[in-house]
Amino acid sequence: MTSTALPSASPESAPLRHATGPERTRDCDVCVIGDDMAGLLMACDLATRGLEVVLVSLARQPEGLGLDATLAPGYGLSARALRDAVGQADAQDLLRLSVAAAERGMALATGAGLTLGAKGRLAVARPAAADDLWREAEAFNALVPGGGVVLDAADTQALLATPTYVAALGVVPAQQVGGAAFRQLLEAAVADCGLTRLPQPAALSIDGHGIRKYVTLPGLRVRAAHLVFSGGAELVRWAPELAPSLVTRPWVRGRFHVPAGTAAYGGLAEEVGATGLRWRFEGDSLALAAETAFPPWGRASAARCLRRHVSAVAPAARRALVEQSHGVALTHTRHGMPLFAEGEKGVWFCVTMGLEELAHGVLGARLITDAIVARDDRIRLFQPFGLEPPGARPQSRFRSVLDYLQRRVRVATAARAARSAPVAETAEPG
């Protein structure tokens, strides 16, 4: 059932139990390690449903791409790749879950009085990738009927005010929401919903083996029936089994001043292909982010990288000053999906994609809460995208760079082939 308001305190929640002695023991039903978006919402959901919850804060997540948060269906894997990986029926269920999560996130925001931003999320393609995008549109609409809106070259170029892109796929529902404002909303809910929140400890040890799980902090030992790790790469220190599943990729982000009204579209746009370009127009400002092979050396290096890309997105900004340019390291999973899984019995993992923290966080919070409270098994749909098997090695930085460069080569090769091919009309879905 979709909630339209943030959780409030449960009057039936029993007080936490304490044991005397130099090290206190605090018993609870669930201990959540990590206070990212998913961790905050999950802790509130669990407390609202009558469980005793202890939330342990960790170091704050690194900043994102400066594009605000987008609540929209979809994953890092394309609909076609998802269907090939798990089959038509499970792919359909996975996408339906992401639609429900986006709707819940919007309901939470509007129910709390947050002002929502621009609507829309577009995947856009240059000529060499247009056919792939049409096929993706067909696959997405087969899995989520009416969930994708296809734009031809004329509509795409009119909407984005650039001749670079010749096809676009928009998904619905899709809405921008201020990530900082949404986090403040969750922080306030955590303070009001009757759970115990512990500040980031100077030292922390975790024993997730056995029926009861133990989290030891200076002067305090938390004993829980369930343990949830929620966050990103910072969790590896206490949950090393996560390391082979995660990859940290460098991005650059910045802003350009552009004439007001440069583009009619104010939602999120992302290019299909190796560059990973993402951007959004906000009045007279263009927020732009791009994946890179190596972290930039500094602001000047980040600015040069962004200038190489901006002419494709906004030709008028080619000579504009780059503001707030710098590098960002984002956590991804190796398989391109959020990681929602149970490791040992009673030990749960909720790792959202660095680009989709809010949308996937809402989904992960609901799935794990339902699995713990109601033994709901919908989380099994993510089993093919769980932890890497024991003995797997983390992906090396060299492998990450090589993967990125291979993607760039494939895209460049396809672009050259498209330019040398005889001119023909781009096929659009029937």
VEXDRENMI-60994 format. One record per atom (N, C-alpha, C): residue in one letter; x, y, z. Coordinates in steps of 0.05 Angstrom, whole numbers, plus 32768, in hexadecimal, padded with zeros to 4 digits. Example, Ala and Ser with C-alpha at 12.3 -4.5 7.8 and 13.67 -1.06 7.14 Angstrom:
REM VEXDRENMI-60994
A81087F8E809C;A80F67FA6809C;A81087FBE809C;S81017FD3808E;S81117FEB808F;S81028001809D;
END
This chain:
REM VEXDRENMI-60994
M80117FE88000;M800080008000;M801280198000;T800C802B7FEE;T801C80437FEC;T801580578002;S802A80608010;S802580748025;S802580908019;T801480A18023;T801380BD8019;T801D80D1802E;A802780C78044;A803280D88059;A804A80CA8065;L805B80DA8071;L807280CE807E;L806A80C08097;P807980AB809F;P8072809C80B7;P807280AE80D0;S806180A780E3;S806180B480FD;S8065809E8112;A806880A7812B;A806F80948140;A805980808144;S80608068814B;S804D80538151;S80478052816F;P802F80568179;P802A80578195;P802F803C81A2;E802F80268193;E8033800C819E;E8051800581A2;S806380168198;S807F800F8199;S8088800E81B7;A80947FF781BE;A809E7FF481D9;A80B7800381DE;P80BD800C81F6;P80D6801A81FB;P80EE800781F8;L8105801281F0;L811D800281ED;L81267FF98208;R81327FE08209;R813B7FD58222;R81597FDA8225;H81617FDF823D;H817D7FE58244;H81877FD18259;A81A07FCB8258;A81AD7FBB826C;A81C27FCC8279;T81C57FC98294;T81D87FD982A2;T81F47FCE829E;G82097FDE82A4;G82247FD582A2;G82347FE98292;P824F7FE58290;P82607FF88282;P82587FFB8264;E824E7FE58258;E82457FE6823D;E82277FE0823C;R82177FF38235;R81FA7FEF8234;R81F37FDD821C;T81DE7FCD8220;T81D47FBD820A;T81B87FC78203;R81B47FCE81EA;R819A7FD981E1;R818E7FC581CD;D81787FBA81D5;D816A7FA681C3;D81577FB481B0;C81557FAA8198;C81427FB58184;C813B7FA08170;D81277FA58161;D81207F92814B;D81327F958133;V81387FAE812C;V81477FB48113;V815C7FC98119;C81747FC58111;C81897FD98112;C81907FE180F5;V818C7FFA80EE;V8192800380D3;V81AD801280D4;I81C0800980C4;I81DA801580C3;I81DB802680AA;G81DB804080AD;G81DC80528096;G81C480648094;D81C8807E8092;D81B180908091;D81B0809F8076;D81B380908060;D81AD809C8046;D818F809E8043;M818580A6802C;M816880A98028;M8159808F802F;A816380798025;A8155805F802A;A815680588048;G816D805C8055;G816F80558071;G815C80668082;L815A8080807D;L81488091808C;L812B80888088;L81228084806F;L8107807C806A;L810180608075;M8113804E8072;M810F8033807B;M810C8033809A;A811D804280A8;A811B804380C5;A8100804D80CE;C80F6806280C0;C80DB806D80C6;C80C5805880C1;D80C7804B80AA;D80B3803780A2;D80B2802180B7;L80C9801780BF;L80CA800180D3;L80BF800A80EE;A80C6802280F7;A80BD802C8111;A809E80308110;T8094803A80FA;T8078803E80F7;T8068802480F9;R8074800F80F0;R80667FF580F0;R806B7FE5810A;G80737FF3811F;G80747FE88139;G808E7FDB8142;L80A37FDD8132;L80BD7FD18139;L80CF7FE48147;E80DF7FDA8159;E80F37FEA8167;E810B7FED8154;V81138005814E;V8127800A813A;V813E801B8146;V815680148140;V816E80258146;V817B802B812B;L817F80458126;L818B804F810E;L81A7805A8115;V81BB804F8108;V81D78058810D;V81DF806980F5;S81E6808280FA;S81EE809480E5;S820B808E80DD;L8211809180C4;L822C808E80BA;L823480A880AC;A824C80A980A2;A825580C18093;A824280C6807D;R823C80E08078;R822980E88064;R823280DF8048;Q821E80D88038;Q822480D0801D;Q823180E7800D;P824280E17FFA;P824D80F67FE9;P823781047FD9;E823C811D7FD3;E8228812C7FC4;E822381207FA9;G820B81247F9E;G820481197F85;G820C812A7F6D;L81FC812A7F58;L820481377F3F;L81F981547F3D;G81EC815E7F51;G81E181797F50;G81C9817C7F3D;L81BB81667F39;L81A481667F26;L818A81627F35;D818B81657F50;D8174815F7F61;D816D81417F5E;A815981387F6C;A8152811C7F6B;A813A81197F57;T813A81017F4B;T812480FB7F38;T811580E37F41;L80FB80E57F44;L80EA80CE7F4B;L80DE80C57F31;A80E780AE7F28;A80DE80A37F0E;A80E380857F0E;P80D480767EFE;P80D880597EFC;P80F180537EEC;G80FC803B7EF0;G811380327EE1;G812B802C7EF2;Y813F801F7EE5;Y815780177EF3;Y816F801E7EE2;G818780177EEC;G819F801A7EDC;G819F80097EC3;L81937FF17EC6;L81907FE07EAE;L81797FE97E9D;S817C7FE77E83;S81667FED7E71;S81507FD97E74;A81387FDF7E6A;A81227FCC7E6A;A81297FB37E5B;R81377FB67E45;R813F7F9E7E35;R81527F8D7E44;A81667F997E51;A81797F897E60;A816C7F7C7E78;L81597F8A7E85;L814B7F7F7E9C;L813A7F677E93;R812C7F6A7E7D;R811C7F537E73;R812E7F3B7E6C;D81457F407E60;D81567F2A7E58;D81627F1D7E71;A81657F2C7E87;A81727F217E9F;A815F7F107EB0;V81467F197EB2;V81337F0B7EC4;V811A7F017EB7;G81157F077E9E;G80FD7EFF7E90;G80E77F147E91;Q80D47F117E80;Q80BF7F257E7C;Q80AF7F2A7E95;A80A67F157EA3;A80947F197EBA;A80A27F277ED1;D80BA7F1E7ED8;D80C97F2B7EEE;D80D27F477EE7;A80DA7F4B7ECE;A80E17F667EC5;A80C97F797EC8;Q80B27F707EC1;Q80997F807EC4;Q80947F867EE1;D80977F727EF3;D80937F777F0F;D80A77F8B7F1B;L80C07F887F12;L80D57F9B7F1B;L80CF7FB87F13;L80C67FBB7EFB;L80C07FD77EF2;L80A77FE17F00;R80947FD07F05;R807C7FD97F14;R80837FE27F30;L80967FD47F3C;L809F7FDC7F57;L80AC7FF87F56;S80BC7FFD7F40;S80C980177F3E;S80B4802D7F39;V809F80277F2A;V8089803B7F26;V807C80417F41;A8076802C7F51;A806980307F6B;A807B80407F7E;A8095803C7F7C;A80A8804A7F8D;A80A880687F86;A80A9806E7F6C;A80A8808A7F63;A808F80977F6D;E8078808A7F6A;E805F80957F73;E805F809A7F91;R806A80877FA0;R806B808A7FBD;R807C80A27FC5;G809380A57FB7;G80A580BC7FBD;G809780D67FB8;M808880D87FA2;M807A80F07F9C;M806480F67FB1;A805680E07FBA;A804180E37FCE;A804D80ED7FE8;L806480E27FF0;L807180EB8008;L807981098007;A808481117FF0;A808C812C7FED;A8074813F7FED;T8060813A7FDE;T8049814C7FDD;T803A814B7FF7;G803881348004;G802A8132801D;G803781428033;A805181468031;A806081578044;A80628174803C;G8056817B8025;G80578197801C;G806F819F800D;L8080818C8004;L809781937FF3;L808E819C7FD8;T809C81B07FCD;T809681B97FB2;T80A581A77F9E;L8097819A7F8C;L80A481897F78;L80AF819A7F62;G80C481907F55;G80D0819E7F3F;G80C481967F24;A80D481997F0F;A80CA81947EF4;A80C381777EF1;K80B081717EDF;K80AA81567ED8;K80BC814C7EC2;G80C081327EC1;G80CD81267EAA;G80E8811A7EAF;R80ED81047EA1;R810780F77E9F;R810980EC7E83;L811C80F67E74;L812080EE7E58;L813A80DF7E54;A813980C97E46;A815180BC7E3B;A815380C57E1E;V816980D07E16;V816C80DC7DFC;V818380CE7DED;A818180CE7DD2;A819580C07DC2;A819D80D17DAA;R81B780CE7DA4;R81C280DA7D8B;R81BA80C67D74;P81BF80CE7D5B;P81B780BD7D45;P81C180A07D47;A81DA809C7D4F;A81E480807D50;A81D6806F7D64;A81CA807B7D79;A81BD806B7D8E;A819F806C7D8C;A819480797D77;A8177807C7D76;A816880617D73;D8172804F7D63;D816480367D60;D816380267D7A;D817980277D89;D8179801A7DA3;D816480267DB6;L816180407DB4;L814E804D7DC6;L813180467DBE;W812C80447DA4;W8111803B7D9B;W810B801F7DA6;R811F800D7DA4;R811B7FF27DAE;R81167FF27DCC;E812580037DDA;E812180057DF7;E8105800F7DFD;A80FB80227DED;A80E0802D7DF2;A80CB80167DEE;E80CF80067DDA;E80BC7FEF7DD5;E80BD7FDC7DED;A80D57FD67DF7;A80D77FC37E0D;A80CB7FCF7E26;F80D07FE97E2B;F80C67FF57E44;F80A87FF67E44;N809C7FFD7E2D;N807F7FFF7E2C;N80727FE37E2C;A80807FCF7E23;A80757FB47E25;A80747FAB7E42;L80887FB47E53;L80887FAD7E6F;L80777FBF7E80;V80767FD97E79;V80667FEC7E88;V80547FFA7E73;P803D7FEF7E6C;P802D7FFB7E57;P802680197E5D;G802D802A7E4A;G802880467E4D;G803C80547E5F;G805180467E67;G806480527E79;G807A80627E6B;G807C805F7E50;G8091806E7E41;G8085807E7E2B;V808F80977E28;V808680A97E13;V809D80AE7E00;V809980A87DE7;V80AE80A97DD3;V80AC80C47DC3;L80C380D17DBF;L80C480EA7DB0;L80D680E57D97;D80CD80F07D80;D80DD80EE7D68;D80F181057D68;A810181067D52;A8116811A7D50;A810C81367D53;A80F7813D7D45;A80ED81597D46;A80E481617D62;D80D581507D6F;D80CC81567D8A;D80E381577D9E;T80F681447D9B;T810C81447DAD;T811D815D7DAB;Q812381657D92;Q8133817D7D8E;Q812581977D97;A810B81977D92;A80FC81AF7D9B;A80FB81B17DBA;L80F8819A7DC7;L80F6819A7DE4;L811181A17DF1;L812781967DE6;L8141819A7DF3;L815181B17DE7;A814781BD7DD1;A815581D47DC5;A817281CD7DBD;T817681B57DB1;T819081AD7DA7;T818B81997D90;P819B819B7D7B;P819881887D65;P81A6816E7D69;T81B4816B7D80;T81C581547D85;T81B5813A7D86;Y819D813B7D92;Y818F81227D98;Y8176811F7D86;V817181067D7E;V815D81017D6A;V814780EF7D74;A814880E67D8D;A813380D57D98;A813480D87DB6;A811D80D47DC2;A811B80D67DE0;A810580C37DEA;L810A80B87E02;L80F780A77E0F;L80F280B37E2B;G80D980BC7E30;G80D280C67E4A;G80C280B17E5A;V80C780AF7E74;V80B9809C7E85;V80A680AB7E98;V8090809F7E9F;V807D80AB7EB1;V807680967EC7;P807180A07EDF;P807380BC7EE8;P809180C37EEC;A809780DD7EEA;A80B280E67EEF;A80B081037EF9;Q80BE81087F0F;Q80BC81227F1D;Q80D681287F2B;Q80DE81427F28;Q80F6814B7F37;Q80ED81537F53;V80FF814D7F66;V80FA81567F82;V8115815D7F8E;G811681727F9E;G812F817A7FAA;G813981657FBD;G8151815A7FB7;G815C81457FC8;G8161814E7FE4;A816C81667FE7;A817181708002;A815781748012;A8143817F8005;A812981838013;A811D8168801B;F811F81558009;F8113813A8010;F8122812E8027;R813C81318028;R814C8126803E;R814481348058;Q8140814E8058;Q8138815C8070;Q811D81528079;L810B814C8067;L80F18140806D;L80F48126807C;L810681158072;L810B80FB807E;L811880FE8099;E812B8111809C;E8138811680B5;E8123811D80CB;A8110812F80C3;A80FC813780D6;A80EA811F80DE;A80E4810E80CA;A80D380F780D0;A80E180E480E3;V80FC80E080DF;V810B80CE80F1;V810A80D9810E;A810B80F38111;A810A80FF812C;A80EF80FB8139;D80DA80F78129;D80BF80F68134;D80B380DB8137;C80C080C6812B;C80B280AC8129;C80BA8098813E;G80C780A08154;G80CB808F816A;G80E2807B8169;L80F4807E8156;L810B806C8155;L812380798163;T813880698167;T815080738173;T81658078815E;R816F8090815D;R818480968149;R819E809C8158;L81B3808E814F;L81CD8092815B;L81E080A18148;P81EF80B48152;P820180C48140;P821780B28136;Q822580BC8122;Q823C80AD8117;Q825080A6812D;P8255808D8132;P826780858148;P828480898141;A8294808C8156;A82B1808E8151;A82BC80738149;A82B0805E8153;A82B88042814D;A829F8031814B;L829F801D813A;L8288800D8135;L82917FF1812D;S82857FDD813A;S828A7FC18131;S82707FB3812F;I826E7FA0811C;I82557F938116;I82587F758114;D82477F678121;D82467F4A811F;D822B7F428115;G82297F3B80FC;G820F7F3480F0;G820A7F1680EF;H821A7F0680FC;H82167EE980FC;H82047EE18113;G81F67ECC8110;G81E57EC28125;G81C97ECD8124;I81B87EC48137;I819D7ECD8137;I819A7EEA813F;R81AA7EF28152;R81AB7F0F815B;R81C37F1C814E;K81BF7F348146;K81D57F448139;K81DF7F58814E;Y81F97F5D814E;Y82047F708162;Y82137F868154;V820D7F9E815C;V821A7FB78153;V82267FC4816B;T82407FC6816C;T824E7FD08184;T82597FEC817E;L82527FFF818F;L825C801A818E;L8269802081A9;P8277803681AB;P8283803D81C5;P826E803F81DB;G8270802D81EF;G825D802E8206;G824280228201;L823D801781E9;L8222800E81E3;L82247FF681D0;R82147FE281D6;R82117FCB81C3;R81F47FC981BC;V81EE7FC981A1;V81D37FC68197;V81CF7FA9818F;R81BA7F9D8199;R81B47F818192;R81997F818183;A819A7F76816A;A81837F788158;A817C7F5D814B;A81637F5A8144;A815B7F428135;A81627F458118;H81617F5D810E;H81677F6280F2;H817C7F7980F0;L818D7F7780DC;L81A17F8C80D7;L819F7F9480BA;V819D7FAE80B6;V819A7FB9809A;V81B17FCC8095;F81C07FC7807F;F81D57FD98076;F81C97FE9805F;S81C980048062;S81BC8015804E;S81D0802B8047;G81D7802D802E;G81EA80428025;G81F9803A800C;G82138040800C;G8223803B7FF4;G823E80307FFC;A8253803B7FEF;A826E80307FF2;A82788032800F;E826D8045801F;E82768048803B;E8270802F804C;L825D801F8043;L825580078052;L826A7FF18050;V827B7FF1803D;V828E7FDB8038;V82A07FD78050;R82A67FEC805F;R82B77FEA8077;R82AB7FD6808B;W82917FD5808E;W82847FC480A1;W82767FAC8094;A82727FAC807A;A82667F96806C;A82787F908053;P828F7F848057;P82A27F808041;P82977F6F802B;E82827F5F8030;E82767F4F801B;E82697F608005;L82657F7A800B;L825A7F8C7FF7;L826E7F947FE2;A82887F937FE9;A829D7F9F7FD8;A829D7F957FBB;P829A7F7B7FB6;P829B7F727F9A;P82837F7B7F8A;S826D7F847F97;S82557F8C7F89;S82557FA97F81;L82677FB97F8C;L82667FD67F88;L827D7FE07F77;V82777FF57F68;V828A80037F57;V828780217F5C;T829D802F7F60;T829C804C7F62;T82A680597F48;R829580697F3C;R829C80757F22;R829E80947F25;P82B1809F7F17;P82B480BD7F19;P82A280CB7F06;W829780E17F0F;W828680F37EFF;W8290810F7F03;V828981217EF0;V828D813D7EF3;V8272814B7EF2;R826F81617F00;R825681707F00;R825C818D7F01;G8249819D7EF7;G824C81BA7EF8;G823381C87EEC;R823581E27EEB;R821E81F27EE1;R822882077ECD;F8217820C7EB9;F821C82207EA5;F820582347EA6;H820C824E7EA2;H81F882637E9F;H81EE82637E82;V81D482607E7E;V81C882607E63;V81B182747E62;P81AA827E7E4B;P819482907E49;P817A82837E54;A816B82927E63;A815282867E6E;A8140827D7E57;G813382667E5A;G8122825B7E46;G8130824E7E2F;T814A82467E33;T815982397E1E;T814B82207E15;A814182107E27;A813381F77E21;A811781F77E2E;A810481EB7E20;A80E981EA7E2B;A80E781D57E40;Y80FA81C27E41;Y80F981AC7E53;Y810981B17E6C;G80FD81AD7E83;G810B81B17E9C;G811081987EAD;G810881817EA2;G810D81687EB1;G8129815E7EAC;L812E81457EB6;L814881397EB4;L814B812D7E98;A816281317E8B;A816881247E71;A818281157E75;E818380FD7E69;E819B80EC7E6B;E81A180E07E50;E81B980E17E47;E81C080D67E2D;E81C580B97E2E;V81BA80AA7E1B;V81C0808E7E18;V81DB808A7E0B;G81ED807C7E18;G820780787E0D;G821D80797E23;A8236807C7E1A;A824C807A7E2D;A825180927E3E;T824980AA7E35;T825080C27E44;T824180C47E5E;G822A80B87E60;G821A80BB7E78;G821180D77E7D;L820F80E87E68;L820881047E6C;L81EC81067E7A;R81EA81177E8D;R81D1811E7E9A;R81D0813C7E9D;W81B881477E99;W81B681647E9C;W8199816C7EA1;R819781857EAB;R817D81917EB0;R817F81AF7EAF;F816C81BB7EA1;F816A81D87EA0;F815A81E37EB7;E816481F77EC4;E815682047EDA;E815782237ED6;G8143822D7EC8;G8143824A7EC2;G815A82517EB1;D816D82627EBB;D8184826A7EAB;D819D825A7EB3;S819982427EBD;S81AF82317EC5;S81AC82157EB9;L81C3820A7EB1;L81C481EE7EA6;L81D581DE7EB9;A81CA81CA7EC7;A81D981B87ED7;A81E181A07EC6;L81FB819A7EC4;L820581857EB2;L821781727EC1;A821581587EBC;A822781447EC8;A822F81307EB3;A824781257EB5;A825081117EA2;A826380FE7EB0;E826080E47EA9;E827380D07EB3;E828E80D37EA5;T82A380CD7EB3;T82BE80CF7EA8;T82CE80B67EAE;A82E480B37EA0;A82F5809C7EA5;A8306809F7EBF;F830F80B87EC4;F832080BD7EDB;F831580D57EEB;P831980D67F05;P831180ED7F14;P831F81067F0A;P8312811D7F09;P832081357F00;P8335813E7F15;W8349814C7F0B;W835F81557F1D;W8356816C7F2E;G8342817B7F26;G833881927F35;G8321819F7F26;R831981B77F2F;R830281C47F22;R830881CB7F05;A832081D37EFF;A832781DA7EE3;A832481C17ED1;S832E81AA7EDA;S832C81927ECB;S830E818A7EC7;A82FE818C7EDC;A82E281867EDA;A82D481987EC7;A82DB81B27EC7;A82CF81C67EB5;A82D581BF7E98;R82EE81B77E92;R82F681B07E77;R82E681987E6D;C82E281857E7E;C82D2816D7E77;C82B581757E70;L82AA81867E81;L828E818E7E7C;L828B819F7E62;R829F81AF7E5C;R829E81BF7E44;R829E81AD7E2B;R82AB81967E2D;R82AC81847E16;R8290817A7E10;H827F81797E24;H8264816E7E20;H824E81827E1C;V8252819A7E26;V823B81AD7E28;V823081B57E0D;S824181B67DF8;S823881BF7DDE;S822381AC7DD2;A822481927DDA;A820F817F7DD1;A81F481857DDE;V81F5818E7DF7;V81DD81927E07;V81D181AE7E03;A81E381C27E03;A81DA81DE7E00;A81EF81ED7DF1;P81EC81EE7DD6;P820081FC7DC6;P820582197DCF;A81F182267DDA;A81F482427DE3;A820782447DFB;A820C822E7E09;A821D82307E21;A823A82297E1C;R824282277E03;R825E821E7DFD;R827282317E09;R826C824B7E0A;R827F825E7E15;R827782687E31;A8264825C7E3C;A825B82657E56;A826E825C7E6C;L826E826B7E82;L827F82647E99;L8274824B7EA7;V828682397EAD;V827F82217EBC;V828082277EDA;E826B82237EE8;E826A82297F05;E8267820F7F15;Q8273820F7F2D;Q827081F87F3F;Q827A81DE7F33;S828D81DF7F22;S829781C67F15;S82A981B67F28;H82A5819D7F2B;H82B6818C7F3A;H82AF816E7F35;G82C0815D7F40;G82BB81407F3C;G82AB81357F53;V829C811F7F4D;V828C81117F60;V829080F37F5B;A829380E47F71;A829580C77F6F;A827B80BB7F77;L826F80AB7F66;L8255809F7F6B;L825780817F6C;T824980757F7F;T824880587F82;T8234804C7F6F;H823C80387F60;H822B80287F4F;H822D800B7F57;T821B7FFA7F4E;T821E7FDE7F51;T82297FD37F37;R82367FBC7F38;R82417FB07F1F;R822C7FA87F0B;H82157FA17F15;H82007F977F03;H81ED7FAD7EFA;G81EF7FC67F05;G81DF7FDC7EFC;G81C37FDE7F09;M81BE7FCD7F1D;M81A57FCE7F2C;M81AA7FD57F49;P81967FE07F57;P81997FE47F73;P819C7FC87F80;L81AA7FC87F97;L81AF7FAE7FA4;L819D7FAD7FBD;F81887F9E7FBB;F81757F997FD1;F81767F7B7FD6;A81827F727FED;A81867F567FF1;A81897F4F800E;E81847F368015;E818A7F2B802F;E81A27F19802C;G81B77F1F803C;G81CF7F0E803C;G81CB7EF7804E;E81D97EF78065;E81D27EE3807A;E81B67EEA8084;K81A97ED68090;K818E7EDA809A;K818C7EF180AD;G817B7F0480A7;G81777F1C80B8;G818B7F3280B2;V819C7F2F809E;V81AF7F458096;V81A77F4E807A;W819F7F688078;W81947F738060;W81A67F888054;F81A67F8B803A;F81B67F9F802C;F81A47FB0801B;C81A77FCA801C;C81997FDD800B;C81AD7FF18000;V81B67FEB7FE8;V81C97FFD7FDB;V81BC80087FC2;T81B880227FC3;T81AB80307FAC;T81C0803A7F99;M81B9803C7F7F;M81CB80467F6B;M81D180637F71;G81EA806B7F6D;G81F280877F73;G81E2809C7F64;L81D780947F4C;L81C880A77F3C;L81AB80A87F43;E81A180947F52;E818580917F57;E817F808D7F75;E818E809B7F86;E818C80967FA2;E816F80987FAD;L816180AD7FA5;L814680B27FB0;L8132809D7FA6;A812F809A7F8C;A811C80887F81;A8120806B7F8A;H813980627F88;H813F80477F91;H813F80457FAF;G8144805A7FBE;G8143805A7FDB;G812680557FE4;V811380627FD8;V80F7805E7FDF;V80EF80417FDA;L80F880367FC4;L80F2801A7FBD;L80FF80077FD1;G8119800A7FD6;G81277FF87FE8;G811C7FF98004;A81158011800E;A810980148029;A80EF8004802B;R80DE80058017;R80C57FF78017;R80C97FD98016;L80DA7FD08004;L80DE7FB38000;L80EA7FA6801A;I80FE7FB28026;I810B7FA6803D;I80F87FA88055;T80EA7FBE8058;T80D77FC0806E;T80C27FAB806C;D80B67FA78054;D80A27F938050;D80AD7F768055;A80C67F72804D;A80D17F578050;A80D57F51806E;I80DD7F65807E;I80E27F61809B;I80C77F5F80AA;V80B57F7180A4;V809C7F7380B4;V80877F5E80AB;A80847F5B8091;A806E7F4B8086;A80787F328077;R80927F2E8077;R809E7F178068;R80957F18804B;D80927F308040;D808C7F348024;D80A47F2C8013;D80A07F1C7FFF;D80B67F117FF0;D80BB7F1F7FD5;R80B07F377FD2;R80B67F457FB9;R80D37F4B7FB5;I80E27F4D7FCB;I80FE7F537FC9;I810D7F3D7FB9;R81017F257FB7;R810D7F0F7FA8;R81127F177F8A;L81027F2A7F80;L81057F327F64;L81217F3D7F5F;F812E7F477F74;F81497F527F72;F815F7F3E7F77;Q81577F247F7B;Q816B7F107F81;Q81807F0C7F6B;P81797F0E7F51;P818D7F0C7F3D;P81A27F237F3D;F819C7F387F4D;F81AE7F4F7F4E;F81B87F537F6A;G81BD7F3D7F78;G81C57F3E7F94;G81E37F417F97;L81EE7F387FAD;L820A7F397FB3;L821A7F287FA0;E82327F307F99;E82447F1F7F89;E824A7F067F9A;P82507EF07F8D;P82547ED77F9C;P826D7ED97FAE;P826E7EC97FC3;P82867EC97FD4;P829F7EC37FC4;G82B47ED17FCA;G82CE7ECE7FBC;G82D17EE07FA4;A82BC7EEE7F9C;A82BE7F017F86;A82D07F197F8F;R82DE7F237F7C;R82F07F397F82;R82E47F547F7A;P82E97F697F89;P82DF7F847F80;P82EA7F8B7F65;Q82DB7F9A7F56;Q82E47FA37F3C;Q82FA7FB77F3F;S83107FB37F31;S83277FC57F33;S83217FDF7F25;R83307FF47F2D;R832D800E7F1F;R8335800C7F02;F83497FFB7EFC;F83507FF77EE0;F83397FEC7ED0;R832B7FD87EDB;R83147FCC7ECD;R82FE7FE07EC9;S82FA7FF27EDC;S82E580067ED9;S82EC80197EC3;V830580227EC2;V830D80347EAC;V830B80267E91;L8314800D7E90;L83127FFF7E77;L82F57FFB7E6D;D82E37FF57E80;D82C77FF37E78;D82BC800D7E6D;Y82C380237E7A;Y82BA803D7E70;Y82C580437E54;L82DF803E7E50;L82EB80447E36;L82DF80327E20;Q82DA80197E27;Q82CD80077E13;Q82B280117E0B;R82A3801B7E1F;R828880267E18;R828B803E7E06;R829E804F7E0B;R82A380667DFA;R82AA805E7DDE;V82BB804A7DDB;V82C380417DC1;V82AB80357DB1;R829A80267DBF;R8283801B7DB1;R827080317DA7;V826C80457DB8;V825B805B7DAF;V8267806A7D98;A828280707D99;A828F807E7D84;A828E806F7D6A;T829280547D6C;T829180437D54;T827580447D47;A826080427D58;A824580437D4E;A823F805E7D41;A824A80737D4D;A8245808E7D41;A825280917D26;R826A80877D23;R827880887D09;R826980777CF4;A825F80607CFD;A8250804F7CEA;A8236805D7CE1;A8229806B7CF4;A821080797CED;A821580907CDA;R822C809E7CDD;R823280B47CCB;R823980AB7CAF;S824580937CAD;S824D80897C93;S823780797C84;A822280727C93;A820C80627C87;A81FB80747C75;P81ED80687C61;P81DB80787C50;P81C680857C61;V81BE809D7C5A;V81A980AB7C69;V818F809D7C66;A818280987C7D;A8168808B7C7D;A815880957C95;E813E80927C92;E812D809B7CA9;E813180897CC1;T813180957CD8;T813380867CF1;T811980777CF6;A811B805D7CFA;A8103804E7CFF;A80F880557D1B;E80DE805A7D1C;E80D180607D35;E80BE80497D3B;P80B980447D55;P80A7802E7D5C;P808B80337D51;G8080801C7D48;G8066801E7D3C;G805080257D4E;
END
